[in-house]
Amino acid sequence: MNKILCFNHIMLELELQQYLLHEYPQENARCEWKEFKNLKNSFCGDEKDDVISYVSAIANMEGGHLVLGVKDKTLEIVGTDISKLTFNGQPANTQSATFKLTEQCTYLSSEGLSIEEFVTDDTNKRVWIIHIPKHLPRRPVLAHKKAWQRIEDSLVEMTSERMSVILEEPIYTAKDWSAEIVPDATIDDLDEVAIAKARMMFKKVHSRIPTEEVNAWNVQTFLSKCGLTRNGGITRAAIILLGKYESAFKLRPAVAQVTWTRRDKNQEVVDYEHFTVPFILTVDEILSKIENLTLREMPGGTLFPDTMKQYDDYTIREALHNCIAHQDYTLQQRINFVENPGYLYYSNAGSFIPGTLENVLRNEEPQTHFRNECLCRAMVDFNMIDTVSRGIKKMFNEQWRRHFPMPDYEIDQVKKKVVVRIYGNEINKRYTDLLKTNDTLSLWDCISLDAVQKGRTIHEDIAQDLLKRGLIEGDAPHYSISLSIAKNTHQLPSYTKTKGLDKEKLRQMILQYLSNAGDEGAKRDSIYEYLKDVLPANKTEEQQLRYVGRLLVELNEEKMIDRIGLKWILKDYNRSV
């Protein structure tokens, strides 16, 4: 399961200093620097003097950035300590801190909210940069039940003047790009076959309208009923869905294109093709390219196999339709659809309007607004998407029903990109069998266990529930399937690999390596290369490197090894001591 966006970077202190000076050169209404050397009592402490108060103040202007761990006059890096910062009794990280912000700051939007973590490789100082979105229309962001704003260098309770400005804002200030009229477009720019298919799908969706009535509408009337024309003018949405191939250029500089690519197991491109409007027709052409293999599945409790397609038709179509519907065409990027052995990859440009995947899956209410309102409404009329927001949840349910891995969502609100992966194979056969036979597991259980199997982070509240039920083990944020589950599903070898060697064994290996290195010593990277095969497999390379770094610091603090420049040396060989 995906998370609210967070980033982790490792660099030298000088590099970080230069980066901060370049990206955040001065304090203003959009940027605040704070030392906050220890976040234990600073994340949610005294009003007007804690993190959430500053988040409120920045959000209540135009949004911006809060840099933690630097001096507010010089941007000198002092670092911030999160070792004693906990949420619900668990150690804090960028993900849990981000969730906490949305809990503590009333009306704070999750769209565009993220935390970047920087840890200096040479001085081990931590800097957090909180990226804060602008407040929602007519919704000032509250902290400690008060709205805050920044006036010069001071944080003050919001003035009545600023409050009035916010409360009188129009609900939706952004124009619907897809509803704009294409100046020189006419009915002749639309494809007759595409219009015919749209009319056919419209009749299926709106079955209460007599077929004879819909058939009697001329093209202009039909397009008007679907909201694809305005005062006789052709909208961009009409071109995207129904436009002739050659009419796509009238959308420039926007790009209405899907690039399909097939890659082999070595990630080499073996085939590709570009597709453009009318998408109501070309989607079928794109999907026909997929090699959707027929699989034989053995259901739980039977010896008779079922046959099924590698990919569920609804799921792969819904994912592509979502890309088309929610693409930010103003960013002038293609939609990418990549066929890989075992999974399909989709990416589209634009922020994720609901903010988080959890918001989509847990919210029972329809989504209130869309990036391309005109386009989305027409796609609903043509049975291409579902505006009740059931589409994504149905994709997850279909994968669950098939006992396949859940879709992966990567939501990058900073780079404005959404990536979806749809899997056409099992993660682990025996583990999948457990899911088939255990009828006590909910969809959310399976989403969470799926994330653990993939080495992804899950929300701490969910993790605690799975821990209590004996389904997972470990410490936040790096959980793994429990030993009992591993034994029951015959995954003990992979379980051991995932967990890695215990800490003491790793320490002994480091000492042995440095002993072999003698007075030459060794850099962290070479120590990592020596250890990487026995490090926890569910951690990324960056996380593994940091883990090795922490072990080295511990050994140094215990006076077992020394650091000379970038090299580590066994104490016995350090002739300078």
Secondary structure, DSSP 8 states (H G I E B T S, - for coil): ---S-EEEEEE-HHHHHHHHHHHS-S-BTTEEEE--SBTTTTSS-STTSSHHHHHHHHHTTT-EEEEESB-TTT--B---B-TT-EETTEE--HHHHHHHHHHHSBT--STT-EEEEEEETTT--EEEEEEE---BTTB--EETTEEEEEETTEEEE--HHHHHHHHTS-S--S--GGGSB-TT--GGGB-HHHHHHHHHHHHHHTTTS-HHHHHHS-HHHHHHHTT-EETTEEBHHHHHHHB-GGGGGGGTTS---EEEEEE-TT--EEEEEEE-S-HHHHHHHHHTTS---EEEE--TT-SS-EEEESS-HHHHHHHHHHHHHH--GGG---EEEEEETTEEEEEEES--TTSSHHHHHH--S--S--TTHHHHHHHHHTTS--TTTHHHHHHHHHHHHTT----EEEEETTTTEEEEEEE-S-S-HHHHHHHHH-TT--HHHHHHHHHHHTT----HHHHHHHHHTTSEEEETTEEEE-HHHHHHTT-HHHHHHHH-S-HHHHHHHHHHHHHHHGGG-EEHHHHHHHHGGGS-TTS-HHHHHHHHHHHHHHHHHTTSEEEETTEEEEGGG-TT-
